[in-house]
Structures are given as C-alpha cells and as structure tokens.
Amino acid sequence: MRVRVLAVVFVASIAAAWAPASAQLLPTPPGWQIERAVVLSRHGVRAPTRPNAELDRTAATAWPAWPVPPGFLTPRGEELMRLMGTYYRVLYGGRGLVQADNCPAPGTLAAWTDTDQRTRASGAAILAGMYPRCANLPLRNQADFDVPDPLFRPQPTAACPMDAAATRAAILARVGGSFASVHRDYAPQLSMMQSVLCPNDTTETAVPGGRCGNAGLATQVETNAKGSVWLSGPLGLASTAAEAFLMQSAEGMPGDQVAWGRLAHPAALGELMSLHLIATDLTARTRAIARQQGSNMLAQIVAVLKNGHNFPGAAPAGQPVRLGFIVGHQTNIYNLAGLLDLSWRIPGLLAGEASPGGALAFEQFRDTASGRHYVRIAYYAQTLEEMRTKARLDYRDPPGMVAVPLPACRAQSINDACPIETFEAIAAAAIDAKCVTVSTGAF
C-alpha cells in the first residue's frame, strides 16, 4: 500500500533531510536553448490560516501572536520571496530567457496569482526582486474576489461533481479502509505532537472549554460543497500544528519559541512535519482528487508551454510570455505531483515537501541541432536555514534546486527532460477533460 511505504520513507529520511544544504545549479544541456518556463510557486511564509482564538482551544499554551492577520503573508515572507525573485533573475537571465541587466521586454514576463493577499503579495515580491527598478511589471489576478479562481480552486460542476462520498472512498482505499494503519505507522510522531501541544498529559487548554490535542478521537475525511477536502481528528490537528511550527521557524522565531520550545531535538520538527505531508498526500495527491482539482492547472501549463499567448491575462498580440509565474498554494503543487507522480527532495526539507515559497518549474528547451523541444521539470526552494537567516541567493549560494523525474517518460528522457510531444501525451492522459473549465487553447 503506497501510504504505508510513504510512512517508512518519511521517517527514515528525516535525519538526512534536515542536514545543511549544498545546492547544485541545474545546467542547460550542451547545444540546448531554453525557450519558455512556467513556474508554479507556493506563496511565502504566512501566519496560520486559523485565528489564535480557535487554535488556543487545542493547546495548553496560547499560540504566539503574528504581525499580520490569519493567512496573510508576513513582512519577512515578502522579503524571502524578493530573495527568490532576485535568484530567478540570476537563473533565467543567465540562461538567456529574460533580460539579466535591464527591464524585461514588454510581454515576455508575467505573473498570475490567486486572489488571496498572501498569493498577490508573493507574486508582487517575486517580480520586485527580479526587477526592483522596473515599473508596471505584469502582475495580474482574477478581478472578482468573491468567486474562486478556477485555476487555483476549481468548483464542482455537473461534469466534475467532486462527490463527497467518492472523495472519502478514494482516500480510505489508500489506507486500507480506515486510518488505523496510518495511526499505527505514525504513532511516534502523533505521540510527540500530543506532548508538544499538551505537555505532561495536561487536559487544560489556553482558553476555557477547549480540548487539549485530539488524542483518542478518530481521524475523519471532511469535505464541503466547494470541493475542499481536509482531515479532522488527530491527523488533521497534527497537520495544522506542524505546518504552523514550520512557519514559525521560517519566520525566524527563536528556537525556544518555535513550538513553545518543546521540540526535543533538531530533527523533531521534521518528524512532526511528516504528519503534515501524509495528510496533504492523502487530501491533495490522491489520484481522483488530483484529477478534479489539478486538471485546470496542468492543462493551463501545457497550453502556455505550447504558446506563451495562452498565459492567464496575457495580451493576445505582441510578444508571447517567455517566463510566467503562477502563484498559488501547496495544494496546487501537490495536485500536479499526484497527477504526474512527481517527487523531489531539497536538502533541509522532507522528500516531496512543497515548502513556503517553493516552486515547481516546467522548463521548455530546444535542441538547436535537431530542432526538437523538451520539457524539464525542476523544483526550486529556499531551505529552512536559508529562510531563517534570510540568506542572499546567487550563483555561488543558490537556493535548493533539483531536477524532478517524470516517471511516465523515463524511457524517453534525455538530460532529465521529456520530449514535448511525450510530455503533452502524458499530461493529457493524466488530466480529466471533464474537469477542465478554463480556456487554454490546448485541450
């Protein structure tokens, strides 16, 4: 069973995953030229999406205050995204995709973000980091904030219903019909989380009337009419808390304040984060869910790789987009990872972790000798140490980066890249055409 295997991989890799980073630049293969790239980025460091008044009902100690409202990008998060933007200019400017020493040519660079403050602010920071002295950089988002952007949060339709019962069945099928095996395989991490939230087996919470932790309760699959999927119970609370601890660390909070200073050893945060990864694996990478929620995104990316005029919000005339940023959420990255069976590992992070500000990049190259086109997938992300120290990023000290294999293209892969015709066929097979509701010109 895949999830049982994941548990072993996560736990076995934790100590290595939290070792110092030593990133290697991904070279342009000899004789190849990069022609276009679509970068699907997660937003940067944010405050927890749930208010402290709610979180305080599950822990013995009040959660720390953040400098911004729930779910908002923090000032430090903005700084970190600017640093990533600076590096993207070094990376893609150095490859000749966009200008390295001047403002970009009109139309060649663009960013499309979800409507949340954290995604809009992250997109603005990336562009500002790339070209700090250039005005009117093309940052766009859906005009109607009251309607979910279908690229990031597709809604159920008659053709793509996102049925609650079917969603639960798909998740439970991966865990043997119940969460008993997950609770057993992750028992040490769940126990550690309970001791962090509720030290010395206390039942008292920071505010009266709460329940300290979720020990003894059942993990459940939850859905709503908008197609969202999440877990409640022990695994759901542990996932939320672990991600909050990661955000605290990335925000640069002192070690004695991250998780209230209750992490027993340096690898403890990684061990707790494995609970977040298994929860998001089940709710975002499960194939049926990934097809419903990720088909719009993958169809859009394929369309942009074929024709830069298909980038969201791009002008139909003028130069096509050469470098496009799509700034959304970790679920968007995990949806694509589920559709294409992708995995990666950045030193200092867990295998497959979509960390704050991390990005899945789809890069199109042309072999100048044969004229053939290829797509290489890469993952770029600051390590936790780079986030904590706000490390400058350049050629000598780059962020974490790794080429991401596309398993379905293994037999035809050249230089870690897939022939574009094969990539398109793999994507088309992964996409559920009934769930594609955005106009891409590709499908």
C-alpha positions as CSV (number, residue, x, y, z in Angstrom):
1,M,0.0,0.0,0.0
2,R,1.5,3.3,-1.1
3,V,0.8,5.3,2.1
4,R,2.4,2.6,4.3
5,V,5.5,2.9,2.1
6,L,5.5,6.7,2.5
7,A,5.5,6.4,6.2
8,V,8.7,4.4,6.1
9,V,10.3,6.8,3.6
10,F,9.4,9.9,5.6
11,V,10.6,8.6,9.0
12,A,13.8,7.1,7.6
13,S,14.8,10.3,5.7
14,I,14.1,12.8,8.5
15,A,17.6,13.0,9.9
16,A,19.2,13.3,6.5
17,A,16.5,15.8,5.3
18,W,17.3,18.3,7.9
19,A,21.1,18.4,7.1
20,P,22.7,21.5,5.7
21,A,22.0,22.3,2.0
22,S,24.6,22.2,-0.8
23,A,22.6,23.0,-3.9
24,Q,24.0,22.3,-7.4
25,L,23.0,24.6,-10.3
26,L,20.9,22.8,-12.9
27,P,22.8,23.4,-16.2
28,T,21.4,24.0,-19.6
29,P,22.4,20.9,-21.6
30,P,25.1,21.5,-24.2
31,G,23.5,22.5,-27.5
32,W,20.2,23.3,-25.9
33,Q,18.5,26.6,-25.6
34,I,15.7,27.5,-23.1
35,E,12.7,29.0,-24.8
36,R,10.0,29.2,-22.1
37,A,9.3,28.4,-18.4
38,V,6.2,28.2,-16.3
39,V,6.9,28.4,-12.6
40,L,4.1,27.2,-10.2
41,S,5.1,28.8,-6.9
42,R,3.6,28.4,-3.5
43,H,3.2,31.7,-1.6
44,G,5.7,32.6,1.0
45,V,5.8,32.5,4.8
46,R,2.4,33.4,6.3
47,A,0.5,33.5,9.6
48,P,-1.6,30.4,10.4
49,T,-4.9,30.5,8.4
50,R,-6.9,29.8,11.6
51,P,-7.2,32.5,14.2
52,N,-5.4,32.1,17.5
53,A,-8.8,32.1,19.3
54,E,-9.5,28.9,17.6
55,L,-6.0,27.4,17.9
56,D,-5.8,28.2,21.6
57,R,-8.7,25.7,22.2
58,T,-6.5,22.8,21.2
59,A,-3.2,23.6,23.1
60,A,-2.1,24.0,26.7
61,T,-0.3,27.3,25.9
62,A,-1.6,30.3,23.9
63,W,-0.2,30.4,20.4
64,P,2.2,33.3,19.6
65,A,0.9,36.4,18.0
66,W,1.8,37.2,14.4
67,P,2.3,40.6,12.9
68,V,-0.4,40.1,10.3
69,P,-4.0,38.7,10.2
70,P,-4.6,35.0,9.8
71,G,-3.4,33.6,6.4
72,F,-1.6,36.9,5.4
73,L,2.0,36.9,4.0
74,T,4.3,38.3,6.7
75,P,6.8,41.1,6.1
76,R,9.6,38.6,6.4
77,G,7.7,36.3,4.0
78,E,7.7,39.2,1.5
79,E,11.5,39.6,2.0
80,L,12.1,35.9,1.4
81,M,10.0,36.0,-1.8
82,R,12.0,39.0,-3.0
83,L,15.2,37.0,-2.5
84,M,13.7,34.2,-4.6
85,G,12.8,36.8,-7.3
86,T,16.4,38.0,-7.2
87,Y,17.6,34.5,-7.8
88,Y,15.1,33.8,-10.6
89,R,16.6,36.8,-12.5
90,V,20.1,35.3,-12.0
91,L,18.9,31.9,-13.1
92,Y,16.7,32.7,-16.1
93,G,18.6,35.8,-17.0
94,G,21.8,33.8,-17.0
95,R,20.2,31.3,-19.3
96,G,19.1,34.0,-21.7
97,L,15.4,33.5,-21.2
98,V,14.8,37.0,-19.9
99,Q,16.9,40.2,-19.5
100,A,19.6,39.9,-17.0
101,D,20.8,43.5,-17.0
102,N,17.7,45.6,-17.9
103,C,13.9,45.6,-17.6
104,P,12.2,42.8,-19.4
105,A,10.8,43.3,-22.9
106,P,7.1,44.0,-22.7
107,G,5.0,40.8,-22.7
108,T,7.9,38.4,-22.1
109,L,7.5,38.2,-18.2
110,A,4.1,37.8,-16.4
111,A,2.7,36.6,-13.1
112,W,-0.8,35.4,-12.4
113,T,-1.8,34.9,-8.7
114,D,-4.7,33.6,-6.7
115,T,-6.8,36.4,-5.1
116,D,-5.6,35.8,-1.5
117,Q,-3.4,38.5,0.0
118,R,-0.6,36.0,0.5
119,T,-0.5,35.0,-3.1
120,R,-0.9,38.5,-4.6
121,A,1.8,39.8,-2.2
122,S,4.1,36.9,-3.0
123,G,3.7,37.4,-6.8
124,A,4.5,41.1,-6.4
125,A,7.6,40.3,-4.3
126,I,8.9,37.9,-6.8
127,L,8.7,40.4,-9.6
128,A,10.1,43.2,-7.4
129,G,13.0,41.0,-6.5
130,M,13.7,40.3,-10.2
131,Y,13.5,43.8,-11.4
132,P,13.5,46.3,-8.5
133,R,13.9,49.4,-10.7
134,C,11.3,48.5,-13.3
135,A,7.8,49.8,-13.2
136,N,4.5,48.3,-14.4
137,L,5.6,44.7,-14.2
138,P,2.7,42.5,-15.3
139,L,1.2,41.1,-12.1
140,R,-2.4,40.1,-12.6
141,N,-5.2,38.1,-10.8
142,Q,-8.9,37.5,-11.3
143,A,-10.8,40.7,-10.9
144,D,-13.8,39.2,-9.0
145,F,-12.6,38.4,-5.4
146,D,-15.9,36.9,-4.5
147,V,-15.7,34.0,-6.9
148,P,-12.9,31.4,-6.5
149,D,-10.3,31.4,-9.4
150,P,-10.9,28.0,-11.1
151,L,-7.2,27.7,-11.8
152,F,-6.4,27.5,-8.1
153,R,-9.7,26.5,-6.5
154,P,-11.9,24.7,-9.1
155,Q,-15.5,24.2,-8.0
156,P,-17.7,21.2,-8.6
157,T,-19.7,21.1,-11.8
158,A,-22.2,18.7,-13.3
159,A,-19.5,17.1,-15.3
160,C,-16.9,17.1,-12.5
161,P,-19.1,16.8,-9.3
162,M,-16.3,16.2,-6.7
163,D,-18.7,13.9,-4.8
164,A,-18.1,13.8,-1.0
165,A,-18.7,10.0,-0.7
166,A,-16.4,9.3,-3.7
167,T,-13.7,11.5,-2.3
168,R,-13.8,9.7,1.1
169,A,-13.8,6.3,-0.6
170,A,-10.7,7.3,-2.7
171,I,-8.8,8.3,0.4
172,L,-9.9,5.4,2.5
173,A,-8.9,3.0,-0.3
174,R,-5.3,4.2,0.0
175,V,-5.2,3.4,3.7
176,G,-6.9,0.0,3.8
177,G,-10.4,1.2,4.6
178,S,-9.6,3.1,7.8
179,F,-7.0,5.3,9.3
180,A,-5.9,2.6,11.8
181,S,-2.8,1.8,9.8
182,V,-1.8,5.5,9.5
183,H,-2.2,6.0,13.2
184,R,-0.1,2.9,13.8
185,D,2.7,3.8,11.4
186,Y,2.8,7.4,12.7
187,A,2.2,6.6,16.3
188,P,5.6,8.1,17.5
189,Q,5.0,11.3,15.6
190,L,1.4,11.6,16.9
191,S,2.6,11.0,20.4
192,M,5.3,13.6,20.1
193,M,2.7,16.1,18.8
194,Q,0.4,15.4,21.7
195,S,3.3,16.0,24.1
196,V,4.1,19.3,22.4
197,L,0.5,20.6,22.4
198,C,-0.3,19.2,25.8
199,P,2.8,18.6,27.9
200,N,2.7,16.4,31.0
201,D,-0.6,14.9,29.7
202,T,-2.5,18.1,30.7
203,T,-6.1,18.4,29.5
204,E,-6.3,22.2,30.2
205,T,-6.2,24.5,27.2
206,A,-5.2,28.1,26.8
207,V,-8.8,29.1,26.9
208,P,-11.6,27.5,28.9
209,G,-13.8,25.0,27.2
210,G,-11.3,23.6,24.7
211,R,-9.9,20.1,24.3
212,C,-6.1,19.7,24.5
213,G,-4.9,17.9,21.5
214,N,-7.0,15.2,19.8
215,A,-5.8,12.0,21.4
216,G,-8.4,9.3,21.4
217,L,-10.5,10.9,18.7
218,A,-10.9,9.4,15.2
219,T,-9.4,10.9,12.1
220,Q,-12.1,11.7,9.5
221,V,-12.2,12.9,5.9
222,E,-14.1,16.2,5.7
223,T,-15.4,17.9,2.6
224,N,-17.6,20.9,1.7
225,A,-19.8,21.9,-1.1
226,K,-17.0,23.9,-2.7
227,G,-14.9,20.8,-3.3
228,S,-12.4,21.3,-0.4
229,V,-11.0,18.2,1.3
230,W,-9.3,18.1,4.7
231,L,-8.8,15.8,7.6
232,S,-10.2,16.3,11.1
233,G,-9.2,14.5,14.3
234,P,-5.7,13.7,15.4
235,L,-4.1,13.7,12.0
236,G,-5.9,16.9,10.9
237,L,-4.8,18.8,14.1
238,A,-1.3,17.4,13.9
239,S,-1.0,18.5,10.2
240,T,-2.2,22.1,11.1
241,A,0.1,22.4,14.1
242,A,3.2,21.0,12.3
243,E,2.8,23.5,9.5
244,A,2.4,26.3,12.0
245,F,5.6,25.3,13.7
246,L,7.4,25.2,10.3
247,M,6.1,28.7,9.6
248,Q,7.3,29.9,13.0
249,S,10.8,28.6,12.2
250,A,10.8,30.1,8.7
251,E,9.6,33.4,10.2
252,G,12.9,33.4,12.2
253,M,11.3,33.0,15.6
254,P,13.9,32.0,18.3
255,G,14.2,28.2,18.8
256,D,12.8,28.5,22.3
257,Q,9.6,29.9,20.8
258,V,9.1,27.6,17.9
259,A,6.5,25.0,19.2
260,W,6.9,26.8,22.6
261,G,10.5,25.5,22.7
262,R,9.2,21.9,23.2
263,L,11.0,20.3,20.3
264,A,13.2,17.6,21.9
265,H,16.0,17.6,19.2
266,P,16.9,19.2,15.9
267,A,15.1,16.6,13.8
268,A,11.9,16.9,15.8
269,L,10.3,19.5,13.5
270,G,10.9,17.2,10.5
271,E,9.3,14.3,12.3
272,L,6.3,16.4,13.1
273,M,6.2,17.7,9.5
274,S,5.9,14.1,8.3
275,L,2.3,14.3,9.7
276,H,1.6,17.3,7.6
277,L,3.0,15.6,4.5
278,I,0.9,12.4,4.9
279,A,-2.2,14.4,5.5
280,T,-1.7,16.6,2.4
281,D,-0.6,13.5,0.4
282,L,-4.0,11.9,1.1
283,T,-6.1,15.0,0.5
284,A,-4.3,16.5,-2.5
285,R,-2.2,13.8,-4.2
286,T,-4.9,11.0,-4.2
287,R,-5.4,10.5,-7.9
288,A,-9.2,11.1,-8.0
289,I,-8.8,14.3,-6.0
290,A,-5.7,15.5,-8.0
291,R,-7.6,15.0,-11.3
292,Q,-10.6,17.0,-10.1
293,Q,-8.6,19.8,-8.6
294,G,-5.4,19.8,-10.7
295,S,-6.7,19.3,-14.3
296,N,-7.2,23.0,-14.9
297,M,-3.7,23.9,-13.7
298,L,-1.9,21.2,-15.7
299,A,-4.0,22.0,-18.8
300,Q,-3.0,25.6,-18.4
301,I,0.7,24.9,-18.0
302,V,0.7,22.7,-21.1
303,A,-1.0,25.4,-23.1
304,V,1.5,28.0,-22.0
305,L,4.4,25.8,-22.9
306,K,3.0,25.4,-26.4
307,N,2.1,29.1,-26.8
308,G,3.1,31.9,-24.5
309,H,0.0,33.9,-25.5
310,N,-2.1,31.3,-23.5
311,F,-0.7,32.6,-20.2
312,P,-3.5,33.9,-18.0
313,G,-4.1,37.6,-18.6
314,A,-1.5,37.8,-21.3
315,A,-2.2,40.1,-24.3
316,P,-3.2,38.3,-27.4
317,A,-0.8,40.4,-29.5
318,G,2.8,41.4,-29.0
319,Q,5.5,39.1,-27.7
320,P,4.5,35.8,-26.1
321,V,5.3,35.2,-22.4
322,R,8.7,33.6,-22.0
323,L,8.7,33.4,-18.2
324,G,5.4,33.1,-16.4
325,F,4.9,32.7,-12.7
326,I,1.7,31.2,-11.4
327,V,1.5,31.9,-7.6
328,G,-0.9,29.7,-5.6
329,H,-0.8,27.2,-2.8
330,Q,0.8,24.0,-1.7
331,T,-2.3,22.1,-2.8
332,N,-1.8,23.2,-6.4
333,I,1.7,21.8,-6.3
334,Y,0.6,18.6,-4.7
335,N,-2.3,18.2,-7.2
336,L,0.2,18.2,-10.0
337,A,2.6,15.9,-8.2
338,G,-0.3,13.5,-7.8
339,L,-1.3,13.7,-11.5
340,L,2.3,13.2,-12.8
341,D,3.6,11.0,-9.9
342,L,6.4,13.6,-9.1
343,S,8.7,13.6,-6.2
344,W,11.7,15.7,-5.2
345,R,13.9,16.4,-2.2
346,I,15.5,19.7,-1.2
347,P,18.3,19.4,1.4
348,G,16.9,20.6,4.7
349,L,13.3,19.6,3.8
350,L,11.4,16.4,3.6
351,A,11.0,14.4,0.4
352,G,8.2,15.9,-1.7
353,E,7.7,18.9,0.6
354,A,6.1,21.9,-1.0
355,S,7.7,24.4,1.3
356,P,6.8,28.1,1.7
357,G,7.9,29.9,-1.5
358,G,8.9,26.7,-3.2
359,A,8.1,26.2,-6.9
360,L,7.6,23.5,-9.4
361,A,9.0,24.8,-12.7
362,F,8.2,23.5,-16.2
363,E,11.1,24.5,-18.5
364,Q,11.0,24.1,-22.3
365,F,14.3,23.7,-24.1
366,R,15.1,23.4,-27.8
367,D,17.9,21.2,-29.1
368,T,19.5,23.6,-31.6
369,A,20.9,20.7,-33.7
370,S,17.7,18.7,-34.2
371,G,15.1,21.4,-33.5
372,R,13.3,19.1,-31.1
373,H,11.7,20.5,-28.0
374,Y,11.9,19.1,-24.5
375,V,10.3,19.8,-21.1
376,R,12.4,19.6,-17.9
377,I,10.7,19.8,-14.5
378,A,12.6,21.3,-11.6
379,Y,11.8,22.2,-8.0
380,Y,13.3,25.4,-6.5
381,A,13.1,26.3,-2.8
382,Q,14.9,28.1,-0.1
383,T,16.0,25.7,2.6
384,L,14.7,26.2,6.1
385,E,18.1,27.5,7.1
386,E,18.1,30.0,4.2
387,M,14.7,31.2,5.3
388,R,15.7,31.6,9.0
389,T,18.8,33.6,8.1
390,K,17.3,35.5,5.1
391,A,20.3,34.3,3.1
392,R,21.3,36.1,-0.1
393,L,20.8,33.9,-3.1
394,D,23.2,34.0,-6.1
395,Y,25.2,31.6,-8.3
396,R,27.6,30.8,-5.5
397,D,24.9,30.4,-2.9
398,P,21.8,29.3,-4.7
399,P,18.6,28.0,-3.1
400,G,17.8,24.4,-3.1
401,M,17.1,23.0,-6.5
402,V,16.7,19.6,-8.2
403,A,15.6,18.2,-11.5
404,V,12.3,16.3,-11.0
405,P,12.0,13.0,-12.9
406,L,8.8,12.3,-14.8
407,P,8.3,8.6,-14.3
408,A,6.0,8.1,-17.3
409,C,8.7,9.5,-19.5
410,R,11.6,7.5,-18.1
411,A,12.3,5.5,-21.3
412,Q,12.4,8.6,-23.5
413,S,14.1,11.0,-21.0
414,I,17.2,12.9,-22.3
415,N,19.1,15.2,-20.0
416,D,16.4,14.8,-17.3
417,A,13.9,16.2,-19.9
418,C,11.0,14.7,-21.7
419,P,10.2,15.2,-25.4
420,I,7.4,17.8,-25.5
421,E,5.1,15.6,-27.6
422,T,5.5,12.8,-25.0
423,F,5.0,15.3,-22.1
424,E,1.8,16.6,-23.7
425,A,0.5,13.0,-24.1
426,I,1.4,12.1,-20.5
427,A,-0.4,15.3,-19.3
428,A,-3.4,14.6,-21.5
429,A,-3.7,11.1,-20.0
430,A,-3.5,12.5,-16.5
431,I,-6.0,15.3,-17.0
432,D,-9.7,14.7,-16.6
433,A,-11.1,16.7,-19.5
434,K,-14.5,16.9,-17.8
435,C,-12.8,18.9,-15.0
436,V,-11.1,21.4,-17.3
437,T,-13.2,24.6,-17.0
438,V,-10.6,27.2,-18.0
439,S,-10.0,28.3,-21.6
440,T,-6.4,27.2,-22.5
441,G,-6.4,26.7,-26.2
442,A,-4.6,23.4,-25.6
443,F,-7.3,20.8,-24.9
